[in-house]
């Protein structure tokens, strides 16, 4: 499913420009994606598009306490990465909650950091957030892809 989402992001940078669902299914099938993965990805994306970030004010000193379910679902490093994005001003508390909702919505037993990064990218993409190239690079490419000089 994550591969389908990355394909959509790379081919339809503006979320509003992708074709109608039936056409999109045909294009994704022609690209070699499994019908079940396509269905899961499109359902997940539909849920994301219909979800709206919670509207609330969070004091800068507030601390988010994660439930046992969230801690079990997110692999080590994920919660630290979310905290980093929030402290760097990339995401707001309402976007954090939307990211957590979509991560919990993944069928995997546990969401690894690389999958979480794709979820973050998709949430920012769906909310028409201005995505800095360095943020996109960090979210799309794992650190081991980087060349060391």
Wavefront OBJ file of the C-alpha trace (Angstrom):
o trace
v 0.000 0.000 0.000
v 2.793 2.426 0.853
v 4.328 1.931 -2.611
v 1.019 2.946 -4.191
v 0.900 6.096 -2.065
v 4.467 7.038 -3.034
v 3.616 6.462 -6.709
v 0.599 8.770 -6.396
v 2.661 11.466 -4.713
v 5.414 11.272 -7.320
v 3.005 11.299 -10.274
v 0.308 13.661 -9.000
v 2.203 16.240 -6.967
v -0.987 18.296 -6.607
v -3.474 16.058 -4.796
v -6.401 17.597 -6.655
v -5.024 16.637 -10.089
v -5.263 12.871 -9.894
v -7.850 11.243 -12.193
v -11.237 9.832 -11.192
v -11.046 6.688 -9.038
v -11.862 4.199 -11.838
v -9.263 5.739 -14.146
v -6.768 5.846 -11.314
v -7.316 2.146 -10.566
v -6.643 1.309 -14.233
v -3.466 3.430 -14.261
v -2.208 1.863 -11.039
v -2.981 -1.629 -12.354
v -1.130 -0.822 -15.565
v 1.820 0.325 -13.442
v 1.924 -3.186 -11.940
v 0.341 -2.675 -8.536
v -1.667 -5.465 -6.911
v -5.462 -4.826 -6.955
v -5.721 -5.403 -3.195
v -2.899 -2.923 -2.499
v -4.567 -0.388 -4.810
v -7.860 -0.787 -2.994
v -6.240 -0.424 0.435
v -4.284 2.653 -0.653
v -7.272 4.378 -2.236
v -9.473 3.650 0.795
v -6.744 4.976 3.109
v -6.321 8.060 0.935
v -10.094 8.635 0.837
v -10.208 8.470 4.639
v -7.330 10.939 4.760
v -9.031 13.358 2.363
v -12.268 13.305 4.341
v -10.536 13.677 7.715
v -9.898 17.136 9.036
v -7.284 18.019 11.607
v -8.758 18.620 15.037
v -9.029 22.282 15.844
v -7.539 23.064 19.209
v -4.948 25.271 20.765
v -1.976 23.575 22.328
v 0.245 25.474 24.670
v 3.927 25.221 23.672
v 4.614 23.689 27.063
v 1.968 20.973 26.622
v 3.164 17.384 26.481
v 1.413 14.782 24.380
v 0.942 11.503 26.251
v 0.673 8.574 23.837
v -1.745 5.732 24.499
v -0.571 2.140 24.862
v -2.093 1.377 21.449
v -0.136 4.220 19.820
v 3.092 3.176 21.511
v 2.620 -0.444 20.422
v 1.627 0.452 16.856
v 4.542 2.816 16.205
v 8.016 1.287 15.990
v 10.927 2.701 17.994
v 11.959 6.098 16.705
v 8.534 7.051 15.353
v 7.384 9.072 18.344
v 10.761 10.824 18.487
v 10.441 11.668 14.793
v 6.956 13.115 15.328
v 8.279 15.197 18.243
v 11.155 16.397 16.054
v 8.787 17.463 13.248
v 6.602 19.307 15.711
v 9.508 21.071 17.439
v 10.941 22.064 14.036
v 7.598 23.637 13.079
v 6.967 21.214 10.199
v 3.719 19.986 11.759
v 1.241 21.490 14.181
v -0.456 19.602 17.029
v -3.633 19.118 14.931
v -1.557 17.709 12.040
v 0.258 15.472 14.532
v -3.093 14.037 15.565
v -4.077 13.456 11.925
v -0.734 11.720 11.302
v -1.298 9.489 14.332
v -4.834 8.682 13.190
v -3.614 7.661 9.729
v -0.699 5.651 11.161
v -3.083 3.732 13.412
v -5.250 3.171 10.294
v -2.485 1.188 8.564
v -3.172 -2.554 8.650
v 0.400 -3.441 9.641
v 0.938 -4.746 13.165
v 3.594 -2.092 13.659
v 4.397 0.987 11.603
v 8.114 1.335 10.952
v 9.761 4.760 10.756
v 10.097 4.674 6.956
v 6.355 4.028 6.603
v 5.598 6.767 9.100
v 7.604 9.196 6.975
v 5.412 8.349 3.975
v 2.308 8.835 6.117
v 3.612 12.258 7.190
v 4.281 13.135 3.554
v 0.778 12.064 2.516
v -0.858 14.018 5.347
v 1.085 17.173 4.476
v 0.282 16.609 0.780
v -3.435 16.170 1.481
v -3.537 19.366 3.522
v -1.956 21.405 0.707
v 1.029 22.220 2.911
v 4.005 23.894 1.272
v 6.581 21.138 1.216
v 10.182 22.230 1.364
v 12.441 20.131 -0.918
v 14.613 19.101 2.032
v 11.558 17.858 3.917
v 10.424 15.841 0.883
v 13.929 14.393 0.559
v 13.968 13.390 4.232
v 10.525 11.820 4.041
v 10.999 9.943 0.759
v 14.546 8.652 1.045
v 15.884 6.571 3.905
v 19.189 7.718 5.397
v 21.064 4.669 4.068
v 20.412 5.956 0.530
v 22.619 8.966 1.241
v 26.194 8.906 0.034
v 28.904 9.586 2.536
v 31.883 11.588 1.308
l 1 2 3 4 5 6 7 8 9 10 11 12 13 14 15 16 17 18 19 20 21 22 23 24 25 26 27 28 29 30 31 32 33 34 35 36 37 38 39 40 41 42 43 44 45 46 47 48 49 50 51 52 53 54 55 56 57 58 59 60 61 62 63 64 65 66 67 68 69 70 71 72 73 74 75 76 77 78 79 80 81 82 83 84 85 86 87 88 89 90 91 92 93 94 95 96 97 98 99 100 101 102 103 104 105 106 107 108 109 110 111 112 113 114 115 116 117 118 119 120 121 122 123 124 125 126 127 128 129 130 131 132 133 134 135 136 137 138 139 140 141 142 143 144 145 146 147 148 149
